[in-house]
């Protein structure tokens, strides 16, 4: 009745639309060249790492400069981005799903001044504020989660390992020497906000110990039924506990059923999961979403555990660098990391990348329904 009484017309949903509720309509922010050529683009080319040109059937061109950006940005940094967009791009700027910043201009004459301006902006320490790259057969910017800054259940930081890893892979971000593009992602716990289950290289924070139980305060701070209901594996049950001569209402955890997800801590602050020695990083390899050449793949665990080594995560970054260097030297053109590993065999992958294999890495999936139900465009006849 609310929609009917307000005069909403389902045949004309934009008629009398109240525009200050929710986000503005996206096409209001298109650059003029994008608006005029929507649906008319013929092809695009990568002129050099980080610089693309899209050509329309009308003859119009749009030049895009892609810069690596951080997921967590200061207001000062965002204002500088807006200043660059005002100076070169008519006030238009866009962000990609991997936290890159894209500046677009409509002529070759505007491209070179934009690139020079971006390359000339550096932090006091000498690093680029807006490094250009992340396109084509190179390493993309790392998409990641919140880590120790915002989240309450991480097993590792997000910004720290990502910064350390991208420092190690920076040359590959600005180059096209890979056989195919390499997507690196990070999720700081098994809840996987970072979608690392289908990435070429995935950095995953991993808890190895069940939650700590603070019996003294648990019943005072938590709704026990809520904490019990939050557990996806039914590892938590109500319990009576003796503490300082008193019988308290609390919970008990069946450790062998705990999957270390942190849902209980979300509902109950007296069940913290973080642990200095138990928390660390798992490395996964070989995932992809693309249907090109082969079907989409899940990432596979190749390093079962690496301790957190803040602030530079030396063992994590050196292992990732070794995998990427081995892949770039051995894979065929257009092969993603998972396709290369499957072609040479996972046994040889571990050998070539100098990785230890243990029983923790055995994959017991037997490719059931996905091969017979034809759920991708890569049909098997």
C-alpha positions as CSV (number, residue, x, y, z in Angstrom):
1,X,0.0,0.0,0.0
2,X,2.9,2.3,0.7
3,X,4.1,2.2,-2.9
4,X,0.5,2.6,-4.3
5,X,-0.3,5.5,-2.0
6,X,2.9,7.3,-3.0
7,X,2.0,7.2,-6.6
8,X,4.6,4.6,-7.6
9,X,4.1,3.5,-11.2
10,X,5.7,0.1,-12.0
11,X,5.5,0.8,-15.7
12,X,7.6,4.0,-15.2
13,X,9.8,3.3,-12.2
14,X,11.9,6.5,-12.6
15,X,8.8,8.8,-12.7
16,X,8.8,11.2,-9.7
17,X,11.7,9.2,-8.2
18,X,12.9,10.6,-4.9
19,X,16.6,10.9,-5.6
20,X,17.9,11.7,-2.1
21,X,17.1,8.2,-0.8
22,X,19.9,5.7,-1.4
23,X,22.8,6.3,-3.9
24,X,22.4,8.5,-7.0
25,X,21.8,6.7,-10.3
26,X,25.2,5.5,-11.5
27,X,25.0,6.9,-15.1
28,X,24.9,10.5,-13.7
29,X,28.6,10.1,-13.1
30,X,29.7,8.8,-16.5
31,X,32.3,10.9,-18.4
32,X,30.7,12.4,-21.5
33,X,32.6,10.1,-23.8
34,X,31.4,7.0,-21.9
35,X,27.8,8.3,-21.9
36,X,27.8,9.0,-25.6
37,X,29.2,5.6,-26.6
38,X,27.5,3.2,-24.2
39,X,27.1,-0.2,-25.9
40,X,29.1,1.0,-28.9
41,X,32.7,-0.1,-27.9
42,X,34.4,-2.2,-30.6
43,X,37.7,-3.2,-28.9
44,X,40.3,-2.2,-26.4
45,X,44.1,-2.4,-26.2
46,X,46.7,-2.2,-23.5
47,X,49.1,0.4,-24.7
48,X,51.5,-0.3,-21.9
49,X,51.2,-1.6,-18.3
50,X,48.4,0.4,-16.6
51,X,47.4,2.3,-19.7
52,X,44.4,1.2,-21.9
53,X,42.5,2.6,-24.8
54,X,38.9,1.7,-25.7
55,X,37.8,2.5,-29.3
56,X,34.1,3.0,-30.2
57,X,32.4,2.3,-33.5
58,X,31.8,6.1,-33.7
59,X,35.6,6.7,-33.7
60,X,35.7,8.1,-30.2
61,X,38.4,6.8,-27.9
62,X,38.8,6.8,-24.1
63,X,42.2,6.4,-22.5
64,X,42.4,4.9,-19.1
65,X,45.2,5.1,-16.6
66,X,45.0,2.5,-13.9
67,X,46.8,3.1,-10.6
68,X,47.2,0.9,-7.6
69,X,45.3,2.1,-4.6
70,X,44.9,1.1,-1.0
71,X,41.7,-0.3,0.4
72,X,42.1,1.9,3.5
73,X,42.6,5.5,2.4
74,X,43.0,8.8,4.3
75,X,40.8,11.7,3.6
76,X,43.9,13.6,2.4
77,X,44.7,10.9,-0.1
78,X,41.1,10.8,-1.4
79,X,41.1,14.6,-1.8
80,X,44.3,14.4,-3.8
81,X,42.6,11.8,-6.1
82,X,39.7,14.2,-6.6
83,X,42.1,17.0,-7.4
84,X,43.8,14.9,-10.1
85,X,40.4,14.0,-11.5
86,X,39.4,17.7,-11.6
87,X,42.6,18.7,-13.2
88,X,42.8,16.1,-16.0
89,X,39.5,14.2,-16.3
90,X,36.7,16.7,-15.9
91,X,36.1,15.6,-12.3
92,X,35.5,11.9,-13.3
93,X,37.2,9.0,-11.5
94,X,36.3,5.4,-10.9
95,X,37.5,2.6,-8.6
96,X,37.9,-1.1,-9.7
97,X,36.8,-4.1,-7.7
98,X,40.5,-4.6,-6.8
99,X,40.9,-1.2,-5.2
100,X,42.6,0.3,-8.3
101,X,42.0,4.0,-9.3
102,X,41.2,4.7,-12.9
103,X,41.5,8.1,-14.5
104,X,39.9,8.5,-17.9
105,X,40.6,11.1,-20.6
106,X,39.1,11.3,-24.1
107,X,42.2,12.2,-26.2
108,X,45.9,11.2,-26.6
109,X,46.9,14.8,-25.9
110,X,45.5,14.6,-22.4
111,X,47.0,11.2,-21.7
112,X,50.7,12.1,-21.4
113,X,50.3,15.0,-19.0
114,X,48.1,12.8,-16.8
115,X,50.7,10.0,-16.7
116,X,53.5,12.4,-15.9
117,X,51.5,14.0,-13.1
118,X,50.7,10.6,-11.6
119,X,54.3,9.4,-11.8
120,X,55.6,12.6,-10.2
121,X,53.5,12.3,-7.1
122,X,55.4,10.5,-4.3
123,X,55.3,10.1,-0.6
124,X,58.0,11.6,1.6
125,X,59.7,8.2,1.8
126,X,60.1,8.1,-2.0
127,X,57.4,5.6,-3.0
128,X,54.8,6.3,-5.6
129,X,51.4,7.6,-4.4
130,X,49.8,6.4,-7.6
131,X,51.8,3.5,-9.1
132,X,50.6,2.8,-12.7
133,X,50.1,-0.9,-13.6
134,X,48.0,-3.9,-12.7
135,X,46.8,-4.7,-16.3
136,X,47.3,-7.6,-18.7
137,X,49.8,-10.4,-18.0
138,X,51.0,-9.1,-14.7
139,X,50.2,-9.2,-11.0
140,X,47.0,-7.3,-10.2
141,X,46.4,-5.2,-7.1
142,X,45.6,-7.4,-4.1
143,X,42.0,-7.4,-2.9
144,X,41.8,-7.9,0.8
145,X,39.8,-7.8,3.9
146,X,39.9,-5.6,7.1
147,X,42.5,-7.4,9.2
148,X,43.5,-6.1,12.6
149,X,42.4,-2.5,11.9
150,X,38.6,-3.1,11.8
151,X,37.7,-6.8,12.1
152,X,37.3,-8.7,15.4
153,X,38.0,-12.2,14.1
154,X,41.1,-12.0,12.0
155,X,44.0,-14.5,12.3
156,X,46.3,-12.2,10.5
157,X,46.4,-8.6,9.4
158,X,45.2,-7.5,6.0
159,X,47.0,-4.2,5.1
160,X,50.3,-5.4,6.6
161,X,50.8,-8.6,4.6
162,X,49.3,-7.0,1.5
163,X,51.8,-4.0,1.7
164,X,54.7,-6.4,2.2
165,X,53.7,-8.7,-0.6
166,X,53.1,-5.9,-3.1
167,X,56.4,-4.4,-2.2
168,X,58.0,-7.7,-3.2
169,X,55.9,-8.0,-6.4
170,X,55.9,-4.4,-7.4
171,X,58.0,-5.0,-10.5
172,X,55.4,-7.5,-11.7
173,X,52.6,-5.0,-11.0
174,X,54.3,-2.7,-13.5
175,X,55.2,-5.3,-16.1
176,X,53.7,-7.8,-18.5
177,X,56.2,-10.7,-18.2
178,X,53.8,-13.2,-16.7
179,X,52.3,-15.9,-19.0
180,X,48.8,-14.7,-18.0
181,X,47.4,-12.3,-15.4
182,X,47.9,-13.3,-11.8
183,X,45.3,-12.4,-9.2
184,X,46.4,-12.3,-5.6
185,X,43.9,-12.0,-2.7
186,X,43.9,-12.0,1.0
187,X,41.3,-13.0,3.6
188,X,42.2,-12.7,7.2
189,X,40.1,-15.6,8.5
190,X,38.2,-18.6,7.2
191,X,35.0,-16.5,6.8
192,X,36.8,-15.3,3.6
193,X,35.4,-11.8,3.0
194,X,38.3,-11.6,0.5
195,X,37.0,-14.3,-1.8
196,X,40.3,-16.1,-1.8
197,X,38.8,-19.4,-2.7
198,X,39.2,-18.7,-6.4
199,X,42.5,-16.8,-6.7
200,X,45.8,-17.6,-8.5
201,X,47.5,-17.0,-5.1
202,X,45.5,-16.7,-1.9
203,X,46.7,-15.6,1.5
204,X,44.4,-16.8,4.2
205,X,44.6,-16.0,7.9
206,X,44.0,-19.2,9.9
207,X,43.1,-19.8,13.5
208,X,44.4,-23.1,15.0
209,X,42.9,-23.0,18.5
210,X,39.3,-23.0,19.8
211,X,38.0,-19.9,21.6
212,X,39.1,-19.0,25.1
213,X,36.3,-19.1,27.6
214,X,36.1,-16.2,30.1
215,X,33.8,-18.0,32.5
216,X,33.8,-15.2,35.1
217,X,32.2,-12.6,32.8
218,X,30.5,-14.8,30.1
219,X,27.0,-14.9,31.6
220,X,27.2,-11.2,32.4
221,X,28.3,-10.1,28.9
222,X,26.6,-12.6,26.6
223,X,23.3,-14.1,25.8
224,X,24.3,-17.8,26.1
225,X,21.5,-19.1,23.8
226,X,22.8,-16.6,21.1
227,X,26.4,-17.9,21.4
228,X,25.2,-21.5,21.2
229,X,23.0,-20.8,18.1
230,X,25.9,-18.9,16.4
231,X,28.1,-22.0,16.1
232,X,27.7,-23.6,12.6
233,X,29.1,-26.9,13.8
234,X,27.2,-27.2,17.1
235,X,30.4,-27.2,19.0
236,X,29.1,-25.1,21.8
237,X,26.6,-26.1,24.5
238,X,25.4,-24.5,27.8
239,X,27.3,-25.6,30.9
240,X,27.5,-25.0,34.6
241,X,31.1,-24.0,35.7
242,X,32.6,-23.8,39.2
243,X,34.6,-20.5,39.5
244,X,35.9,-19.1,42.8
245,X,33.5,-21.2,44.8
246,X,30.5,-20.1,42.8
247,X,28.5,-22.1,40.2
248,X,28.2,-19.9,37.1
249,X,26.2,-20.3,33.9
250,X,28.6,-20.6,31.0
251,X,29.3,-22.7,28.0
252,X,31.5,-25.7,27.0
253,X,33.2,-26.1,23.6
254,X,33.8,-29.5,21.9
255,X,37.2,-28.7,20.5
256,X,37.2,-31.4,17.8
257,X,34.1,-29.9,16.2
258,X,35.3,-26.3,16.3
259,X,36.2,-24.9,12.8
260,X,37.7,-21.6,14.3
261,X,35.3,-19.3,12.4
262,X,34.8,-16.8,15.2
263,X,31.0,-16.6,15.0
264,X,30.8,-17.3,18.7
265,X,33.1,-14.3,19.5
266,X,30.9,-12.1,17.2
267,X,27.9,-12.9,19.5
268,X,29.9,-13.2,22.8
269,X,33.0,-11.0,23.7
270,X,33.9,-13.5,26.4
271,X,34.9,-16.1,23.8
272,X,37.9,-14.5,22.1
273,X,39.6,-16.5,19.4
274,X,42.8,-14.6,18.6
275,X,46.0,-16.2,19.8
276,X,49.6,-15.1,19.1
277,X,51.0,-18.6,18.6
278,X,47.9,-20.3,17.1
279,X,47.2,-17.7,14.5
280,X,49.0,-17.4,11.2
281,X,48.8,-17.7,7.4
282,X,47.9,-20.5,4.9
283,X,48.9,-20.1,1.3
284,X,46.6,-21.4,-1.4
285,X,47.3,-21.6,-5.2
286,X,45.6,-22.3,-8.5
287,X,42.1,-20.9,-8.3
288,X,40.4,-18.8,-11.0
289,X,36.9,-17.7,-12.0
290,X,37.5,-17.5,-15.7
291,X,36.2,-20.1,-18.2
292,X,39.1,-19.5,-20.5
293,X,41.1,-22.6,-21.5
294,X,39.7,-24.6,-18.6
295,X,36.9,-24.6,-16.1
296,X,36.9,-22.4,-13.0
297,X,39.0,-23.8,-10.2
298,X,39.1,-23.6,-6.4
299,X,42.4,-22.7,-4.8
300,X,44.3,-25.5,-3.2
301,X,46.3,-25.3,0.0
302,X,50.1,-25.5,-0.7
303,X,51.5,-24.2,2.5
304,X,49.7,-25.4,5.6
305,X,50.9,-22.7,8.0
306,X,53.2,-19.8,8.3
307,X,53.4,-17.8,11.6
308,X,52.5,-14.1,11.6
309,X,55.8,-12.2,11.2
310,X,54.7,-8.6,11.5
311,X,55.6,-6.1,10.2
312,X,57.1,-7.5,7.0
313,X,55.9,-11.2,6.9
314,X,59.2,-12.3,5.4
315,X,58.5,-16.0,5.1
316,X,55.1,-15.3,3.5
317,X,56.3,-12.8,0.9
318,X,59.4,-14.9,0.0
319,X,57.3,-18.0,-0.6
320,X,54.8,-16.1,-2.8
321,X,57.7,-14.6,-4.8
322,X,59.3,-18.0,-5.3
323,X,56.0,-19.4,-6.6
324,X,55.4,-16.5,-9.0
325,X,59.0,-16.6,-10.3
326,X,58.8,-20.4,-10.9
327,X,55.4,-20.0,-12.7
328,X,56.6,-17.1,-14.9
329,X,59.7,-19.1,-16.0
330,X,58.0,-22.5,-16.6
331,X,54.4,-21.9,-17.7
332,X,53.2,-21.6,-21.3
333,X,51.7,-18.4,-22.6
334,X,48.1,-17.8,-21.4
335,X,48.3,-20.5,-18.7
336,X,47.0,-19.5,-15.3
337,X,48.9,-20.8,-12.3
338,X,46.4,-23.6,-11.7
339,X,46.4,-24.7,-15.3
340,X,50.2,-24.8,-15.3
341,X,50.2,-26.9,-12.1
342,X,47.7,-29.3,-13.5
343,X,49.7,-29.7,-16.7
344,X,53.0,-30.5,-15.0
345,X,51.3,-32.3,-12.1
346,X,50.9,-31.0,-8.6
347,X,53.8,-33.3,-7.4
348,X,56.2,-31.4,-9.8
349,X,54.6,-28.1,-8.7
350,X,55.7,-28.7,-5.1
351,X,59.1,-29.8,-6.3
352,X,59.7,-26.8,-8.6
353,X,58.5,-24.3,-6.1
354,X,60.6,-25.9,-3.3
355,X,57.5,-26.4,-1.1
356,X,57.2,-29.2,1.5
357,X,54.3,-31.6,1.0
358,X,52.6,-33.1,4.1
359,X,49.4,-34.9,4.9
360,X,47.8,-31.5,5.8
361,X,47.7,-30.8,2.0
362,X,45.9,-33.9,0.8
363,X,42.8,-32.8,-1.2
364,X,40.1,-35.5,-0.8
365,X,37.6,-33.9,-3.2
366,X,36.8,-36.4,-6.0
367,X,35.2,-34.0,-8.6
368,X,31.7,-35.3,-8.2
369,X,28.7,-33.4,-9.6
370,X,30.6,-30.5,-11.3
371,X,31.9,-32.8,-14.0
372,X,28.6,-34.4,-14.9
373,X,26.1,-31.6,-14.3
374,X,27.8,-29.3,-16.9
375,X,27.6,-26.2,-14.7
376,X,30.1,-24.2,-16.7
377,X,30.5,-23.3,-20.4
378,X,33.4,-25.8,-20.6
379,X,31.1,-28.8,-21.5
380,X,32.5,-32.3,-21.4
381,X,31.2,-34.6,-24.0
